[in-house]
Amino acid sequence: MTVAVFFGCTFIAFGPAIALFLFTIAREPLRVIFLIAGAFFWLVSLLLSSLVWFISVQETFRFAYYKLLKKANEGLLTLSQEETMPISIRQLAYVSGLGFGFMSGAFSVVNILADSVGPGTIGIHGDSQHYFLSSAFMTMAIILLHMFWGVVFFDACEKQQWWAVATVVISHLVVSCLRTCFYCCLHVLSKCRTEPSDFTRCRINRLGLYHDFDRNKHIFTFLH
Amino acid sequence: MAMIVSDSEDDAYTERTALVQSENPAVPSYQPDSASAQRSSGRGSGDPAGGASDADDDELTLKYGAKHVIMLFIPVTLCMLVVVATIKSVDFYSEKTDQQLIYTPFTENTSSVGRRLLNSVLNTVIMISVIVVMTVFLVFLYKYRCYKFIHGWLILSSFMLLFWFSFMYLSEVFKTYNVAIDYPTAGMLIWNFGAVGMACVHWKGPLPLQQAYLIAISALMALVFIKYLPEWSAWVILGAISVYDLVAVLSPKGPLRVLVETAQERNEPIFPALIYSSAMAWTLGMASPADSEPESRTDEEEAEPSGEGAAAERRHSLERDEQEERGVKLGLGDFIFYSVLVGKASASGGDWNTTIACFVAILIGLCMTLLLLAIFKKALPALPISITFGLIFYFSTDFLVQPFMDRLSAHQFYI
């Protein structure tokens, strides 16, 4: 658990997405804005789904974002005198899917990455050594999947092919279940301390370890 | 140890919360038609094609609106990054302290929740009234042309920020990383940093360097706030100051609106030490990409000599203005309070999700504010929308999403 692991896992998880961003999106201000708007929509969907917990909320928000973008596009078209719109619906689909992916990936992996910089040993009680690496690869897969789902979803909505929309939703559910099964097989559930005290914050590490972060003294202790 | 008495650090943030579309300084007033005519300077054949120039106007807005948004996203992101990086690595700025600013005298170490809430509200009231008084005083001075006093005040405050606060910052960074450095070297570093900063901000300097120094000043100020404002007071102050910003910029007698209007009437730019400008300045003879396009269209459309003459004349007048600024200006107070929000979010959890959520929320709020700016074309408050989104996402992520994620992890289910 060193800085090397941190950088390695960061680049594994976010490498393709950052490359896509730098080469295709960073130069166009309009695309950057839509990317951040997509990320924002994912965030709102997460907020609402923590109240009403389900993956369908995420997909509903993707649909809502699609509707919003359609309206905005029509607005742009009527306002501008040119024949071509500044940004096409396909580019919007790609950019918004990537935005969704970035936020989703960030939320699932950033805490793990932050922990990986600090001291400690993983798998000390016989669990898998590859926790960080596998999380990083999972995150990369999820980011790219969100981008592909975005493109397929918007295209399907354009062409009114509802079977394709259903495919996106079902594949999202399937992927989440697969992740669950994967982690279930790999790890051991541990006891959970559900009441954080004033000085420590317990977080269930997905490996089934849990660690205390003593804010006053800044020590990490790995307990089981 | 005594409380910090910071008299002149006040002005660093009081008047700096406004978002202004920076026009050609020769804008007489901000009536919509003259403003749009100025922005599309050198283009359009005048009154008969008024309708067409309006439509062209909108298209130009949309085309270049996105660019301006990104020109503001980048400095805001940089400032927030600096603040978050400092908070996460240097413990000094996030450790609990009993020292408080003189503006927030009520302590929050009370036993009952109600008492604590009351204290934080009282702190906010005091802080906001200090800010209001300072703003009104500054506008008063500006209206009665006491420029020397204002300049002296601003110079003193940026002097303190660039020298004293940056020295404090540097020493804390060295302490954290256990770097031994001697006083002469440190003195030379701080002297160079500060002197170049003073020159860039108050006099002349390359635009990117000036922007970098303004970002550094905002970050330092935000770090001071994060350290010395008690927890609950900070959140209440953030809410209250966005309400104040809304009132001060939009209401007819609001001090910030009066300031902006007076500056526009007198054709003077507002003091550079208070505002971050993302402007691209054009000098004599330089063709700007924005204007050459519409002008060539004008030349093609109007084959008559009078049309060409008018277009050529307008191009001439464009070149005659040495420095025409096109860009957006954002007050430094906005930078400071955005960074305070994100910094507090990262200091008071251990949690990166909250920080990222606040960051995205603030950026989206800024985007929407800029959209409104493009629609309304007058000075707008930049704090309310962003801070509202930021607060909503901070509290909801901390109290709803985090336990949700923990419960998901406990049941080994991932979304």
Interface residues (C-beta under 8 A of the other chain):
Chain A: P29 L30 V32 I33 I36 A37 A39 F40 L43 L46 L47 S49 S50 L51 W53 I55 Q58 L76 L79 S80 Q81 E82 P86 M103 S104 A106 F107 S108 V110 N111 A114 S176 R179 T180 Y183 C184 H187 L189 C192 R201 R203 I204 N205 R206 F213 R215 H218
Chain B: A55 D56 D58 E59 L62 K63 A66 K67 V69 I70 F73 D91 G350 D351 W352 N353 I356 A357 V360 A361 L363 I364 C367 F393 S396 T397 L400 V401 F404 M405 D406 S409 A410 Q412 F413 Y414 I415
